[in-house]
Amino acid sequence: MRHLYRIAQLLAFVLMASSPLGAQSFNLTTVASGFNSPLNIQHAQDERLFIVEQSGRIKILNPDGSVETTPFLNLSGSISSGGERGLLGLAFHPNYADNGYFFVNYTNPNGNTQISRFSVDPLNPNIADPASELVFLTIIQPYANHNGGCIAFGPDGYLYIGMGDGGSGGDPQNYAQNTSSLLGKMLRIDIDNPSGNLNYSIPTDNPYFGSTTEAQEIWAYGLRNPWKFSFDRDTGDLWIADVGQNAYEEINKVSSTEAEVNYGWRCYEGDQNYNTSNCADPSTMEFPIAVYPHSVGSSITGGYVYRGPENSTLEGLYLFADFVSGYLGVLDPADGSVVFEQNLSQNWASFGEGIDGSLYITAFNGVVYKIEPEVVLGQNDNIISLGISPNPARDHFVLNTADLKKYTIYDAKGQQIVAQEVEHDQLFIQTSTWQSGIYFIQTTHGDGSIRIKKLIVAH
């Protein structure tokens, strides 16, 4: 289902700059260090973790915290690296235990995206065969940035490939909305059944299957730079974190079976107008479940819905981070609400999911951390609690949140229109004289936390 501006979705975030990470719901425990610009963490259906380094090496992190001396694979002499280029993605075949196949996404010496398959050494599970490369896709990149890089197998067994819009700024050639181009897209291919002169085939339920004008590999479009995406291991839902342009970072969520989704770029950045010239009606587009402004962070690193073995407050929540600001975030899929916490000011580059659902995170400091949730004995507590009802509002809304001490309201241009100290958990606020539009409500609480939520007023 498409949504006009997603106005029913709520945006809220807590800025916990003065509190240590873990004050809300989790802590970070160092697992290993010494990696060189790690960009990806994957497992191969066992307890090992495979750490992808931007310069071209894949290293094995064992369950005991030791790192294999010899890289699993070394492509450093076969790629271009630096900036947004390098060895960017890794995905193990769903039947890896039987066939030993895995896939990588890297920028080749010419700076173009290359998707290749390799095989593990049949005599050594800790070493890949560097001579086994089979190229599946090569995609021309007009600029050095916005290469995407993430690849993953979906619940359907097909390989999904996240492609950026080709780079520069503002998508100058409008690749993301052009369905004859592979740039600015989510691609989906069948790597088990090659067809014609290709090493893959097009799934028959791809939206442009059989087309002679649109690119048949396209599953969805309208993306700027889907640096990281993932599938919920319980529901199969597809989560895409799309890096923003000048103002907003966005998080998208759809069913894994929903095809031909237009995520809106370059017509919209997040849920705000960017360049709507010659754009389709917004009702045909899928707007984000949540956005956050560049005052919080300016390069989102997508993660996973937490499905770990612990009975924790994180169960069913989506974890992500910001590469630039160092914030870590938790999103509640129920209403799009977000909590942010700041930790260590790291350049968070990737999350990873273990075989048991445990989550890991790594940064350009070369450290791999395990995310250790707080364990609860009873029903999960909602760590995100700030209610506005109704939203959108017409003549009034009710602000309902615990331990409220002060609220401030800003319009979409950042101008303060209301500031009031209070001692109540629930407030009735009139909006009958306000102009229709977007407002931001900032609340300060007794524990020092600050929460900001987006309000739509529509008379």
Backbone hydrogen bonds in HBPLUS format (Angstrom, degrees):
<---DONOR---> <-ACCEPTOR-->    atom                        ^
c    i                          cat <-CA-CA->   ^        H-A-AA   ^      H-
h    n   atom  resd res      DA  || num        DHA   H-A  angle D-A-AA Bond
n    s   type  num  typ     dist DA aas  dist angle  dist       angle   num
A0009-GLN N   A0006-ARG O   2.87 MM   3  5.55 160.3  1.91 121.8 128.2     1
A0010-LEU N   A0335-ASP O   3.25 MM 325  6.01 160.7  2.29 158.8 164.1     2
A0454-LYS N   A0011-LEU O   2.85 MM 443  5.26 138.5  2.02 138.7 151.0     3
A0338-VAL N   A0012-ALA O   2.73 MM 326  5.11 134.4  1.94 130.3 144.9     4
A0013-PHE N   A0452-ILE O   2.99 MM 439  5.47 133.9  2.21 132.7 146.5     5
A0452-ILE N   A0013-PHE O   3.04 MM 439  5.47 143.2  2.18 136.8 147.7     6
A0340-PHE N   A0014-VAL O   3.09 MM 326  5.04 132.4  2.32 118.8 132.6     7
A0015-LEU N   A0450-ILE O   3.11 MM 435  5.73 147.2  2.22 148.2 157.9     8
A0019-SER N   A0016-MET O   3.11 MM   3  5.46 162.0  2.14 113.8 119.4     9
A0023-ALA N   A0020-PRO O   3.16 MM   3  5.97 149.0  2.26 143.5 144.0    10
A0374-GLU N   A0025-SER O   2.82 MM 349  5.44 153.1  1.89 146.3 142.4    11
A0027-ASN N   A0372-GLU O   2.86 MM 345  5.08 153.3  1.93 133.9 141.7    12
A0372-GLU N   A0027-ASN O   2.77 MM 345  5.08 169.7  1.78 157.2 158.8    13
A0029-THR N   A0370-LYS O   2.95 MM 341  5.15 161.0  1.99 146.6 152.9    14
A0370-LYS N   A0029-THR O   2.75 MM 341  5.15 161.2  1.78 148.3 152.9    15
A0031-VAL N   A0368-VAL O   2.80 MM 337  5.60 171.1  1.80 160.3 160.1    16
A0032-ALA N   A0368-VAL O   3.38 MM 336  5.37 157.4  2.43 137.6 141.7    17
A0368-VAL N   A0032-ALA O   2.83 MM 336  5.37 171.3  1.83 156.0 157.9    18
A0035-PHE N   A0366-GLY O   3.12 MM 331  4.25 163.8  2.15 129.4 124.5    19
A0054-GLN N   A0037-SER O   3.05 MM  17  5.75 166.0  2.07 144.5 147.6    20
A0039-LEU N   A0052-VAL O   2.70 MM  13  5.62 162.3  1.73 162.1 168.2    21
A0052-VAL N   A0040-ASN O   2.92 MM  12  4.93 169.2  1.93 140.6 144.2    22
A0042-GLN N   A0050-PHE O   3.06 MM   8  5.14 153.3  2.13 136.7 145.1    23
A0050-PHE N   A0042-GLN O   2.68 MM   8  5.14 167.8  1.69 160.0 163.4    24
A0049-LEU N   A0061-LEU O   2.95 MM  12  5.00 166.9  1.97 148.4 152.7    25
A0061-LEU N   A0049-LEU O   2.72 MM  12  5.00 175.1  1.72 162.4 163.9    26
A0051-ILE N   A0059-LYS O   2.74 MM   8  5.12 161.9  1.77 158.1 160.4    27
A0059-LYS N   A0051-ILE O   2.86 MM   8  5.12 163.6  1.89 146.8 148.6    28
A0053-GLU N   A0057-ARG O   2.77 MM   4  5.24 170.4  1.78 175.1 175.3    29
A0056-GLY N   A0053-GLU O   2.99 MM   3  5.74 167.0  2.01 123.8 128.1    30
A0087-LEU N   A0054-GLN O   2.96 MM  33  4.88 161.6  1.99 129.0 133.7    31
A0075-LEU N   A0056-GLY O   2.73 MM  19  4.64 176.1  1.73 139.1 139.4    32
A0058-ILE N   A0073-LEU O   2.86 MM  15  5.21 154.5  1.93 155.8 157.8    33
A0072-PHE N   A0058-ILE O   2.72 MM  14  5.42 134.5  1.92 150.6 164.4    34
A0068-GLU N   A0060-ILE O   3.02 MM   8  5.55 156.9  2.08 153.8 160.7    35
A0062-ASN N   A0066-SER O   2.81 MM   4  5.37 160.9  1.85 169.8 173.0    36
A0065-GLY N   A0062-ASN O   2.95 MM   3  5.43 163.6  1.98 123.0 125.4    37
A0128-ALA N   A0072-PHE O   2.83 MM  56  5.56 154.3  1.89 154.3 151.4    38
A0078-SER N   A0075-LEU O   2.84 MM   3  5.26 165.7  1.86 123.0 127.2    39
A0080-SER N   A0107-THR O   2.86 MM  27  5.67 162.4  1.90 145.0 147.0    40
A0082-GLY N   A0085-ARG O   3.26 MM   3  5.23 151.6  2.35 121.8 113.8    41
A0085-ARG N   A0082-GLY O   3.01 MM   3  5.23 163.7  2.04 126.9 129.7    42
A0107-THR N   A0086-GLY O   3.10 MM  21  5.48 146.9  2.21 131.3 141.2    43
A0088-LEU N   A0105-ASN O   2.80 MM  17  5.55 145.0  1.92 153.0 164.8    44
A0089-GLY N   A0105-ASN O   3.12 MM  16  4.66 150.4  2.21 136.3 136.4    45
A0105-ASN N   A0089-GLY O   3.01 MM  16  4.66 151.4  2.09 123.0 122.8    46
A0091-ALA N   A0103-PHE O   2.91 MM  12  5.17 150.8  2.00 147.6 150.2    47
A0103-PHE N   A0091-ALA O   2.74 MM  12  5.17 169.0  1.76 156.8 160.7    48
A0093-HIS N   A0101-TYR O   3.13 MM   8  5.61 165.4  2.16 139.3 141.7    49
A0096-TYR N   A0093-HIS O   2.84 MM   3  4.80 137.6  2.02 128.6 121.5    50
A0098-ASP N   A0095-ASN O   2.93 MM   3  5.54 143.9  2.06 116.1 126.0    51
A0099-ASN N   A0095-ASN O   2.95 MM   4  6.19 167.5  1.96 158.6 162.8    52
A0100-GLY N   A0096-TYR O   2.77 MM   4  4.55 148.7  1.87 123.7 131.6    53
A0120-VAL N   A0100-GLY O   2.92 MM  20  5.19 143.6  2.05 137.8 149.5    54
A0102-PHE N   A0118-PHE O   3.03 MM  16  5.51 154.2  2.10 148.4 151.1    55
A0118-PHE N   A0102-PHE O   2.84 MM  16  5.51 164.4  1.86 164.2 169.1    56
A0104-VAL N   A0116-SER O   2.94 MM  12  5.55 156.4  2.00 154.7 162.2    57
A0116-SER N   A0104-VAL O   3.11 MM  12  5.55 157.1  2.16 149.4 156.5    58
A0106-TYR N   A0114-GLN O   3.04 MM   8  5.44 162.8  2.07 152.2 157.0    59
A0114-GLN N   A0106-TYR O   2.77 MM   8  5.44 147.0  1.87 161.4 172.7    60
A0108-ASN N   A0112-ASN O   2.82 MM   4  5.48 157.1  1.88 158.9 157.0    61
A0111-GLY N   A0108-ASN O   2.72 MM   3  5.21 165.0  1.74 126.7 130.7    62
A0113-THR N   A0139-ILE O   2.98 MM  26  5.03 135.8  2.18 162.9 154.5    63
A0139-ILE N   A0113-THR O   2.82 MM  26  5.03 158.8  1.86 142.7 150.0    64
A0115-ILE N   A0137-LEU O   2.86 MM  22  5.05 163.2  1.89 147.5 151.7    65
A0136-PHE N   A0115-ILE O   2.77 MM  21  5.52 166.6  1.79 158.8 162.0    66
A0137-LEU N   A0115-ILE O   3.23 MM  22  5.05 159.6  2.28 135.3 139.3    67
A0117-ARG N   A0134-LEU O   2.80 MM  17  5.08 161.9  1.83 141.8 147.3    68
A0134-LEU N   A0117-ARG O   2.85 MM  17  5.08 144.9  1.97 144.1 153.8    69
A0129-ASP N   A0119-SER O   2.82 MM  10  5.75 178.3  1.83 164.5 164.3    70
A0121-ASP N   A0127-ILE O   2.82 MM   6  5.67 169.6  1.83 147.8 148.9    71
A0124-ASN N   A0121-ASP O   3.16 MM   3  5.30 153.4  2.23 107.7 115.4    72
A0127-ILE N   A0124-ASN O   3.21 MM   3  5.67 164.2  2.24 122.9 122.5    73
A0132-SER N   A0129-ASP O   3.10 MM   3  5.50 165.6  2.12 118.3 121.1    74
A0149-GLY N   A0162-GLY O   3.38 MM  13  6.19 161.4  2.42 158.7 155.5    75
A0162-GLY N   A0150-CYS O   3.04 MM  12  5.53 179.1  2.04 170.2 169.9    76
A0152-ALA N   A0160-TYR O   3.07 MM   8  5.36 154.7  2.13 143.1 149.3    77
A0160-TYR N   A0152-ALA O   2.80 MM   8  5.36 171.3  1.81 157.2 160.1    78
A0154-GLY N   A0158-TYR O   2.99 MM   4  5.70 159.4  2.04 162.5 167.0    79
A0157-GLY N   A0154-GLY O   2.97 MM   3  5.41 167.5  1.98 119.0 122.0    80
A0159-LEU N   A0189-ILE O   2.99 MM  30  5.42 154.3  2.06 165.2 163.1    81
A0189-ILE N   A0159-LEU O   2.99 MM  30  5.42 158.8  2.04 148.0 153.8    82
A0161-ILE N   A0187-LEU O   2.98 MM  26  4.92 152.2  2.06 126.3 132.2    83
A0187-LEU N   A0161-ILE O   2.86 MM  26  4.92 173.8  1.87 147.2 147.8    84
A0163-MET N   A0185-LYS O   2.86 MM  22  5.18 170.6  1.87 171.5 168.4    85
A0184-GLY N   A0164-GLY O   2.62 MM  20  4.50 143.5  1.74 110.9 109.9    86
A0165-ASP N   A0224-ARG O   2.86 MM  59  5.18 147.7  1.96 157.2 148.2    87
A0174-ASN N   A0171-ASP O   2.85 MM   3  5.10 159.8  1.89 116.2 122.5    88
A0178-ASN N   A0175-TYR O   2.98 MM   3  4.98 151.7  2.06 104.6 113.7    89
A0222-GLY N   A0176-ALA O   3.03 MM  46  4.64 140.7  2.19 133.8 132.8    90
A0181-SER N   A0178-ASN O   3.14 MM   3  5.71 166.5  2.16 117.8 121.7    91
A0215-ALA N   A0179-THR O   2.81 MM  36  6.17 163.6  1.84 152.5 153.9    92
A0223-LEU N   A0184-GLY O   3.09 MM  39  4.62 169.1  2.10 128.2 126.5    93
A0186-MET N   A0220-ALA O   2.92 MM  34  5.01 164.1  1.95 133.2 133.5    94
A0219-TRP N   A0186-MET O   2.75 MM  33  5.51 160.2  1.78 161.4 161.9    95
A0220-ALA N   A0186-MET O   3.13 MM  34  5.01 152.2  2.21 138.3 141.5    96
A0188-ARG N   A0217-GLU O   2.87 MM  29  5.61 154.0  1.94 157.3 165.6    97
A0190-ASP N   A0201-SER O   2.95 MM  11  5.13 173.7  1.95 158.5 156.4    98
A0201-SER N   A0190-ASP O   2.95 MM  11  5.13 155.2  2.01 141.1 149.2    99
A0195-SER N   A0200-TYR O   3.22 MM   5  5.99 143.8  2.36 122.0 115.2   100
A0198-LEU N   A0195-SER O   3.05 MM   3  5.62 161.1  2.09 136.8 140.4   101
A0206-ASN N   A0203-PRO O   3.02 MM   3  5.51 167.3  2.04 118.9 120.7   102
A0209-PHE N   A0206-ASN O   3.18 MM   3  5.31 161.7  2.21 120.7 118.2   103
A0211-SER N   A0208-TYR O   2.97 MM   3  5.35 164.6  2.00 135.5 136.0   104
A0218-ILE N   A0215-ALA O   3.25 MM   3  5.92 166.2  2.27 117.9 122.0   105
A0260-GLU N   A0219-TRP O   2.82 MM  41  5.67 142.6  1.96 164.3 168.7   106
A0221-TYR N   A0261-VAL O   2.88 MM  40  6.30 165.9  1.90 166.2 170.6   107
A0263-TYR N   A0221-TYR O   2.82 MM  42  6.21 168.8  1.83 150.7 149.5   108
A0265-TRP N   A0222-GLY O   2.99 MM  43  4.58 147.9  2.10 128.8 119.2   109
A0227-TRP N   A0225-ASN O   2.70 MM   2  5.50 130.9  1.93 114.5  98.3   110
A0243-VAL N   A0225-ASN O   3.18 MM  18  5.32 173.0  2.19 130.4 128.2   111
A0241-ALA N   A0228-LYS O   3.11 MM  13  5.82 171.4  2.12 168.2 170.9   112
A0230-SER N   A0239-TRP O   2.93 MM   9  5.36 152.3  2.00 148.1 156.8   113
A0239-TRP N   A0230-SER O   2.85 MM   9  5.36 174.4  1.85 169.1 170.4   114
A0232-ASP N   A0237-ASP O   2.87 MM   5  5.22 158.6  1.92 148.3 155.3   115
A0236-GLY N   A0232-ASP O   2.70 MM   4  4.79 146.3  1.81 137.8 146.5   116
A0238-LEU N   A0254-VAL O   2.80 MM  16  5.43 153.8  1.87 162.7 170.2   117
A0254-VAL N   A0238-LEU O   3.05 MM  16  5.43 157.5  2.10 149.6 156.8   118
A0240-ILE N   A0252-ASN O   2.94 MM  12  5.04 158.2  1.99 134.8 141.9   119
A0252-ASN N   A0240-ILE O   2.79 MM  12  5.04 165.8  1.81 150.8 155.7   120
A0242-ASP N   A0250-GLU O   3.05 MM   8  5.48 147.8  2.15 141.5 151.0   121
A0250-GLU N   A0242-ASP O   3.36 MM   8  5.48 168.2  2.38 156.8 157.4   122
A0294-HIS N   A0247-ALA O   2.89 MM  47  5.35 129.0  2.15 149.5 149.2   123
A0249-GLU N   A0292-TYR O   2.92 MM  43  5.41 163.0  1.95 158.0 162.9   124
A0292-TYR N   A0249-GLU O   2.99 MM  43  5.41 148.0  2.10 141.9 149.4   125
A0251-ILE N   A0290-ALA O   2.94 MM  39  5.41 154.0  2.01 167.5 164.1   126
A0289-ILE N   A0251-ILE O   2.91 MM  38  5.97 139.4  2.08 150.2 163.0   127
A0258-GLU N   A0255-SER O   3.11 MM   3  5.43 168.5  2.12 114.5 118.0   128
A0286-GLU N   A0262-ASN O   2.78 MM  24  5.88 162.4  1.81 150.2 155.8   129
A0267-CYS N   A0264-GLY O   2.85 MM   3  5.57 119.0  2.22 138.3 147.0   130
A0268-TYR N   A0264-GLY O   2.94 MM   4  5.29 149.8  2.03 121.1 128.5   131
A0275-ASN N   A0266-ARG O   3.18 MM   9  6.02 126.1  2.49 138.1 150.5   132
A0274-TYR N   A0267-CYS O   2.84 MM   7  5.38 154.8  1.90 145.5 137.1   133
A0275-ASN N   A0267-CYS O   3.23 MM   8  4.62 142.4  2.37 101.9 112.8   134
A0269-GLU N   A0272-GLN O   2.86 MM   3  5.42 151.3  1.94 161.2 166.1   135
A0272-GLN N   A0269-GLU O   3.06 MM   3  5.42 167.0  2.08 128.1 131.3   136
A0279-CYS N   A0276-THR O   3.24 MM   3  5.19 152.0  2.32 128.4 120.9   137
A0284-THR N   A0281-ASP O   2.96 MM   3  5.80 168.6  1.97 126.9 130.7   138
A0285-MET N   A0282-PRO O   2.99 MM   3  5.26 165.7  2.01 115.7 118.7   139
A0296-VAL N   A0293-PRO O   3.02 MM   3  5.83 165.1  2.04 119.8 124.6   140
A0297-GLY N   A0293-PRO O   3.43 MM   4  6.78 159.4  2.47 139.6 144.9   141
A0323-PHE N   A0299-SER O   2.72 MM  24  5.37 155.0  1.78 174.1 165.3   142
A0301-THR N   A0321-ALA O   2.78 MM  20  5.10 172.3  1.79 143.8 142.4   143
A0321-ALA N   A0301-THR O   2.98 MM  20  5.10 153.6  2.05 144.3 151.5   144
A0319-LEU N   A0304-TYR O   2.85 MM  15  5.58 169.2  1.87 152.4 150.8   145
A0306-TYR N   A0317-LEU O   2.74 MM  11  5.64 165.5  1.76 162.2 160.1   146
A0316-GLY N   A0306-TYR O   3.01 MM  10  5.43 168.9  2.02 157.3 153.7   147
A0376-VAL N   A0311-ASN O   2.87 MM  65  5.98 167.9  1.88 160.5 164.3   148
A0315-GLU N   A0312-SER O   3.34 MM   3  5.75 165.7  2.36 110.8 114.8   149
A0317-LEU N   A0314-LEU O   2.89 MM   3  5.40 163.3  1.92 147.5 146.1   150
A0318-TYR N   A0331-LEU O   2.92 MM  13  4.98 160.8  1.95 152.0 152.4   151
A0331-LEU N   A0318-TYR O   2.74 MM  13  4.98 162.3  1.77 148.6 154.9   152
A0320-PHE N   A0329-GLY O   3.02 MM   9  5.14 160.6  2.06 138.6 140.8   153
A0329-GLY N   A0320-PHE O   2.76 MM   9  5.14 175.3  1.76 140.6 142.1   154
A0322-ASP N   A0327-TYR O   2.90 MM   5  5.45 142.2  2.04 161.9 160.6   155
A0326-GLY N   A0322-ASP O   3.14 MM   4  5.47 148.7  2.25 134.1 142.2   156
A0328-LEU N   A0341-GLU O   2.72 MM  13  5.36 169.7  1.73 169.7 172.2   157
A0341-GLU N   A0328-LEU O   2.84 MM  13  5.36 159.0  1.89 159.1 166.3   158
A0330-VAL N   A0339-VAL O   2.90 MM   9  5.27 148.3  2.00 149.5 159.2   159
A0339-VAL N   A0330-VAL O   2.89 MM   9  5.27 155.9  1.95 149.1 157.0   160
A0332-ASP N   A0337-SER O   2.88 MM   5  5.44 161.9  1.91 158.1 164.2   161
A0335-ASP N   A0332-ASP O   3.32 MM   3  6.22 146.0  2.44 124.6 128.4   162
A0336-GLY N   A0332-ASP O   2.89 MM   4  5.50 140.9  2.05 162.3 173.6   163
A0364-PHE N   A0347-ASN O   3.12 MM  17  5.59 145.7  2.24 133.9 142.2   164
A0349-ALA N   A0362-THR O   2.96 MM  13  6.02 149.3  2.05 137.6 147.6   165
A0350-SER N   A0362-THR O   3.38 MM  12  5.54 161.3  2.41 145.4 143.3   166
A0362-THR N   A0350-SER O   2.88 MM  12  5.54 155.8  1.94 163.7 167.8   167
A0352-GLY N   A0360-TYR O   2.84 MM   8  4.90 142.4  1.98 132.9 131.9   168
A0360-TYR N   A0352-GLY O   2.76 MM   8  4.90 153.1  1.83 149.8 153.1   169
A0354-GLY N   A0358-SER O   2.75 MM   4  5.08 169.2  1.76 154.2 158.0   170
A0357-GLY N   A0354-GLY O   3.00 MM   3  5.14 164.9  2.02 112.1 116.1   171
A0371-ILE N   A0359-LEU O   2.92 MM  12  5.58 176.1  1.92 149.3 150.5   172
A0361-ILE N   A0369-TYR O   2.93 MM   8  5.32 153.6  2.00 142.5 149.1   173
A0369-TYR N   A0361-ILE O   2.82 MM   8  5.32 177.1  1.82 165.8 166.8   174
A0366-GLY N   A0363-ALA O   3.00 MM   3  5.91 158.4  2.05 126.5 129.0   175
A0387-GLY N   A0400-ASN O   2.90 MM  13  4.92 164.1  1.92 149.8 149.7   176
A0400-ASN N   A0387-GLY O   2.87 MM  13  4.92 171.1  1.88 145.2 148.0   177
A0389-SER N   A0398-VAL O   3.08 MM   9  5.26 155.5  2.15 140.7 148.4   178
A0398-VAL N   A0389-SER O   2.71 MM   9  5.26 157.2  1.76 140.6 147.7   179
A0393-ALA N   A0456-ILE O   2.74 MM  63  6.19 159.9  1.78 161.3 163.9   180
A0458-ALA N   A0393-ALA O   2.85 MM  65  6.10 161.0  1.88 167.5 174.0   181
A0431-THR N   A0395-ASP O   2.73 MM  36  4.81 178.2  1.73 121.1 121.8   182
A0397-PHE N   A0429-ILE O   2.98 MM  32  5.54 144.7  2.11 147.8 159.0   183
A0429-ILE N   A0397-PHE O   2.93 MM  32  5.54 179.4  1.94 173.8 174.0   184
A0399-LEU N   A0427-LEU O   2.84 MM  28  5.06 154.3  1.91 146.1 153.6   185
A0427-LEU N   A0399-LEU O   2.82 MM  28  5.06 152.2  1.90 142.8 152.2   186
A0401-THR N   A0425-ASP O   2.89 MM  24  5.28 153.7  1.96 152.9 160.5   187
A0446-GLY N   A0403-ASP O   3.05 MM  43  5.59 144.3  2.18 148.1 158.9   188
A0405-LYS N   A0444-THR O   2.86 MM  39  5.66 166.0  1.88 161.3 159.5   189
A0422-VAL N   A0405-LYS O   2.78 MM  17  5.08 162.5  1.81 125.1 131.3   190
A0406-LYS N   A0444-THR O   3.26 MM  38  5.10 149.5  2.36 140.4 139.0   191
A0444-THR N   A0406-LYS O   2.81 MM  38  5.10 162.8  1.84 150.4 153.1   192
A0407-TYR N   A0420-GLN O   2.93 MM  13  5.57 162.2  1.96 157.9 162.6   193
A0420-GLN N   A0407-TYR O   2.93 MM  13  5.57 164.5  1.95 164.4 169.6   194
A0408-THR N   A0442-GLN O   2.79 MM  34  5.09 153.3  1.86 148.0 156.8   195
A0442-GLN N   A0408-THR O   2.74 MM  34  5.09 178.1  1.74 166.2 166.5   196
A0409-ILE N   A0418-VAL O   2.83 MM   9  5.07 160.2  1.86 141.7 145.9   197
A0417-ILE N   A0409-ILE O   2.85 MM   8  5.78 175.0  1.85 161.9 162.6   198
A0418-VAL N   A0409-ILE O   3.42 MM   9  5.07 156.5  2.48 135.7 135.3   199
A0410-TYR N   A0440-PHE O   2.90 MM  30  5.20 162.9  1.93 151.2 157.0   200
A0440-PHE N   A0410-TYR O   2.87 MM  30  5.20 161.3  1.90 146.7 152.4   201
A0411-ASP N   A0415-GLN O   2.95 MM   4  5.45 153.6  2.02 143.2 149.2   202
A0414-GLY N   A0411-ASP O   2.89 MM   3  5.36 162.3  1.92 118.9 123.6   203
A0434-TRP N   A0431-THR O   3.05 MM   3  5.21 158.0  2.10 109.1 116.2   204
A0437-GLY N   A0457-VAL O   2.81 MM  20  5.31 148.1  1.92 139.9 149.3   205
A0457-VAL N   A0437-GLY O   2.90 MM  20  5.31 172.3  1.90 162.9 165.5   206
A0439-TYR N   A0455-LEU O   2.84 MM  16  5.08 158.8  1.89 156.7 160.2   207
A0455-LEU N   A0439-TYR O   2.77 MM  16  5.08 169.9  1.78 149.7 150.8   208
A0441-ILE N   A0453-LYS O   2.80 MM  12  5.21 169.1  1.81 155.8 158.0   209
A0453-LYS N   A0441-ILE O   2.86 MM  12  5.21 153.3  1.93 140.7 149.0   210
A0443-THR N   A0451-ARG O   2.70 MM   8  5.18 161.9  1.74 154.5 161.0   211
A0451-ARG N   A0443-THR O   2.91 MM   8  5.18 158.9  1.95 146.5 153.6   212
A0445-HIS N   A0449-SER O   3.05 MM   4  5.49 154.5  2.12 159.7 164.7   213
A0448-GLY N   A0445-HIS O   2.91 MM   3  5.38 160.8  1.95 120.5 123.9   214
